Structures are given as C-alpha cells and as structure tokens.
C-alpha cells in the first residue's frame, strides 16, 4: 500500500454505528417511507404516494446531512495527512 491510502485496521477501530446511531435509523425510516409510497402508488392512491415521496426526500436529506455533520464534527477524513 502506498502511504496515501488509509490503513483498514485503523479505519475500522471504532464502529461508526456506535458513534452515531441515528444514521442507520434514518436509512431505515427512508426505506420505510419509500416502501409505503410505492405501495400507495400501486394501489392507485397517487395523492398519498406523492406526499410520501416528498417525505422520503426530506428524510433522506436529513440522513445525508446527519452523516456529513457527523463526519465534519469528528473530523473523519482518512486521506488527510496526519
């Protein structure tokens, strides 16, 4: 390995899930809202399906913002020189 690549043993020392348990929860909520929206569309309730798709975008954006905020807060950049 070159010196610019992160060492996997050091990279996975602390589990990410323990650091921020809300990210997996956000992913599950996003998947749940997506599933409910697709079921609504399939049943012909397009108004509810559209509302759920908009809710999915909001929840997905919040999850991504949480991931970026956590990375910024903890300073997770494995490619940054020490």
PyMOL commands that set and color helices and strands:
alter all, ss='L'
color gray80, all
select helices_A, chain A and resi 8-11+16-19+22-42+46-74
alter helices_A, ss='H'
color red, helices_A
deselect
rebuild
show_as cartoon
